């Protein structure tokens, strides 16, 4: 901001090089001899920026962040990072983390996390333990950060994965990404127990942090259920998982802000079916028509390539995904005016092998995510 202030009275001139693939000559007349037409190596483009011209307030789209690993939040560097993020605007910064309901002792690990929030006794009776997840959320709140609370993944005692399926994955950078799967990404074997877990967690949060505070949070179910890496169930099973979880949140806190489904990309046919279901389908939990939806969420993914020894980001794919996501939601009249959250903004996704070995692909733990945007707002 200081640098911008210093040049506020001047006009900045920036020269860019456009893609050489742009057409530069008209096609020859029909039946005319073919001519060798070549585009210039680059096309100069001039952009004028008047830094002294006021257009209006700058929307703070940098106030939403996230990570795969929830347990790093309570470590020294995690606490330091959250303090920096919270200082952007205390009380108005949100953090979304995976793995908040996973089974385990809370030991941090790459692209993994656990809280042991749900286990069962030998007789099948649930045991709820909020110790670890409370510590994570307490760390957020002490630093001016609020949860964008992702409800997932599946506790081991509730997983319907085939017997013998390892629970925690062993994926590492350079491995095939399908190795991230495990019993954590399966549907529940008992939807009533799944719903009761979500209800008890929400009820506990209201009791611990207060109704007004929890009303300011975002609640969404799972992560990228439109792909096998994060969800091994069917579309119908996910819709059911979502319905039961959202109903449980609203039973504990009727004014909770709920949404989803945080699909990868614009979501394809999966997103289309999800939107139709929450708008006018039969709710699996209540039997009524539709599912409460305060916001909708998808993830923008880029398509980088490795060209002449360097990474080319391919931002066009990223922006096209945003446009497609907006269009899908706008096409459903019941949902067209809902706020939209781009829950992950990954211009570096999914990189080819050479890109995965560059620094840009190794610094992906924290992702900036925009705040809710009304359709057509341009953010």
N, C-alpha and C positions, 0 to 999 in steps of 0.2 A: 504493500500500500504506500510506503514512503516513496518508493521509486516513482509510482504513478503521480503522487502529489507534486514531486519536483518538476514534472513535465506537463503539469495540468494546463499551463497557458499556451502550450505549443501544439503542433500537429506532427504526429509520428508518421513516417513513410516507410512501408515494409514491402520489399520485393520478394515474391515467391516464384517457385518454378512449378508450373502445372504439369500434369501427366502428358507424356509425348503421344499418348494414344488418342488425344482429341483430334477430330477431323479438321483439316485445314484447307481442303479444296473440294469443289463440287465434283460430282461424278461426271465422267465424259458422256456425251450424247450416245443414245443407243446405236449400236452397229459401228461406232467409231473405233479406230484402232486403239488397242490398250496402251495406256501411257504409264510410265513409271512415275508414281507420285509418292514422295516420301515426306513424312512430317519432320519438322525441325526437332532438334534434340531437346529443346525446351521452349516454353512460351512465357515471357515475362508477364506477371500480373502485379498491378499496383493496388495496394490497399491503403486508404487514408484513414487515420484515427485521430480525431480531435478529442484529446483527453480533457479539454476544458468544457466540453459540451455535456450538460447534465440531461440524462434521459429518464431518470427515475431510480428507485432503490434497486440494489443488486441483491437478488435472492440468494441466500446463503446455502447453496446446494452442497457444500462440503460438510454439513453437520450430521450426516449419517455415515456410519462406519460398520465394519464387521470383520469376523475372523472365524476360521474353522475351529480353533482351539480355545474353549472357554476357560480352561484352567490357567492359562498364561496370564489372565487378567489379575490374579492375586499375587503374582511374582513381582520382584523388584522392578524389572523393566516394564512389565505390564502395567503396574500401578503408575509408573512415570508417564508412559504413553497415554493412558486414560486421563491423567491430569492435564496433559497438553491438549487433548481433544476436548475435554470438558471446559477448558478455559476459552474455547472459541465462543461459546455462549452458554454459560451455566444453566442447566435445566432445560435446554433446548437442543442438546446433542444426544443422538441415539446410537446404540450399539447392538448389532445382531450377531449372535454366535450359534454355531451348530452344537450338537452333542450334549445339550443341557440335561437330558433325561437318560443318558447312557449309563449302563451298569459298570462300576469300577470304583477304584479307591481315590480318584481325583488326581492321579499322577499325570502331569502334562505329557503330551506326545504329539508328534507332527500329524496334522490333519486328524486329530482325535481329541476326545475329551470324555470325562465321565463325572458323575456326581453321586451315583448310588441312591438316587431319589426313591427308587422303587425296587423292593425285593419281596419275596414271599416266604412265609413259614412253611414247615413241612406239610401242614394241613391246607396250604393254598391261601391262607389269609394274608392280605397285603400288609407290608411294612413300609411306611413312608419315612424318609429321612431327608430333611431339607438342609442339613448342616453345610454341605459343600456348595450347593446352589445358592443358599443365602449368602455365603461368603463372597461369591462372585457378584451377585447383585448389590450387596453392601459396598463392594469396591467401586462399582459403577457410581452408585448414588453419592458416595463420599467425595467423588471428583466431578460432580455436576453432570453425570451421564445417566441417561435413562435407557431401560431395555426396549429394544424392538424384539419382543420375546418369541423366539422360534420354539414351537412345541414339538420336541423330538430329541433324539430318535427313540427307537423301541427298546425298552428295558429287556434284559435277557430273559427274565421270568415271564414276560408277556409275548416274546417272539414266537411266531409260527414257522420260523425257518426249519428246514428238515433237520432231523437229529444228526449231530456230528458237524454241523456248520460252525466254523470258528466264529466267535462273537466279535472280537476286535480284529480289525484288518491289519495287514503288515505292509501296506503300500509305502513306497519311498519314491522320491524323484527319479525319473528314468525308467520306472517300472510301468507295465501296462496299467492304464487307469482302472480297468475293471477289477483289479486286485483290491480296490478300496472297499469292495462289497464285503458283507458279513451278516451275521444274524441280526445285527442292529437295524438293517434296512428292510425288514420284513413286516407284513401286516401283523396286527395283534391276534393272538389266538382267542382272545375274549374281548369284544368291543365294550362290554359293560365295565370291565375292569379298567380298560384304557380310559373310558370316560370318567370313571371315578378318580383315577390318578390326576387327570387334568382338572377336575372339579376341586379336589383337595389341594392341589398346588395353587390354583387361583385363590381359593378361600384363604389359604395360608398367607399368600402375598398381600391380600387386603388387610388381614389382621396385623401383619408385620409392618407394612409400609403405609397403610391408610387408604381408604377408598379414593379420595381425591388424587393421590399420587398414582395409584394403579390405573385410574381412568385416563391418565396421560400417556400410558404405554400403548404399544402396538402388539397385538397378538396374531400370530400366523402359524399355520401347521406345516411342518416338514420343510424340506429343501429339494427343489428340482425333481419332483416326482414323475416327470415325463421321461425320465431315462433310467436305465437299469442300475446305474451306479448308486443311486440313492433310494430307489424304490423298486422292490421285486414283486410287488402286487400288481393287480390290474387297475385300470382306470376306475372301475366301479368300486373296488376296494379302497382306493384312495378317497373317492368322494364320500364313502361311508366313514373312513377315518376322520376326514375333515369335518363332516357333519356332527359326529359324536363329540369331537374336541371343541368345536365352536359352541355347541349347545351346552357343554359342561362349563366353559368359561362364562357364558351368559347366565347360567343358573347361579354361579357364584358371584357374578358381578354383572347385573343386567345392562349396565351402561359401558361395559368394556368395549374398546375399539378393536374390531376383529376383521380379518381379511385373508388374502392369499391369492394364488397358491405358490408364488415364488418359483415358477417354472423356469427351466433353462431356455434362453432365447425368448421368442414370442410365444412358444409353447405348442405351435402346430395344432393338429387335430385334438390333442389332449386338452389344450387350453379352450378350444371351441366347446368341447363337451363339458368341461368344468363350468364355464360361464353359463351355458344353457341349464346345467343342473342347479347352480345356486340361484339362478334367476327364476326358473319355473319348474324345476324337477321336484320330485317327492323327497323330502328330507328323511334320511335314513334313521335319524335319532328321534324325530318328533312326529313324523308322518304328515306334517303340513307341507305346503308348497313353498319351495325356496329355502335358502339358508341366509341368515343375517350376514351382510357384507358391507362394511364401512369403507373399505379400500381394496384395490386389486393390485397385484404385484407380479412382475416378471423380471427376468434378468437379461441384460443386453450383453451379447457376446461378439467379440471381434474375430477377425481371421487373419492373423499375421502370417507373413511368409519370409523366407530367408533369401535375399536377392543380393548378389555381388558382395557377399561377405558381411552383410548387415541386415538388421531386422526391418522389414517394411510392415507397418502396423495394419494396413488394410482397414482403416477406420470406417470406410463406406459400409462394410458388412455390419459393423457395430451400430451405426446410425440407422441402417435399413431395418435392423431388428427392433430398434426403438419405435420407428414409424409403424412397423407391422403390429407391434404390441398395442400401440394406441388404437390402430384401426380395428383390431379384433374387439376391443372393449367398446369402442364407439358403435360397433355394429349390433350391439345388444341393447335395445332401448331401455330396459330396466336398469342397466348398469352404466350407461353412457356418461352420466354426470358424476360418477364416483371418482374420488381421488385415486391417483395412480402412483405406486411406488416402484421405482426401478431398483429392486432389492439387491442386485449386484450389477456393477458396471465394469465389465471385463474386456477392455479393448484388446488385451493380449491373449484371449481365449479363442480357439484351442490351438496352441502352437505346434508346428511341425517339429520333428526331432532336433534340427540345428538350433531352432529358437529356444527349445527347452534347456539348452546348455548355456544360454546367455543370461546376464544379470537380470534382464527384464522379467524372465520367467522364474527367477529364484527369490524374488522379493514380492510374493503374492499373499502374504499372510493377512495384511490389512487392505481392505478394498473400500474406496469411497463410494457411497451410494446416495443418490439424490433423495430429497424429501418428497412427500406426496405432491403430485402435480395434478391439477384438474385437467381433464382432457382438453387438448388444444392450447394449453398455456405455453407450450414450447420449452418446458423444463423437464 
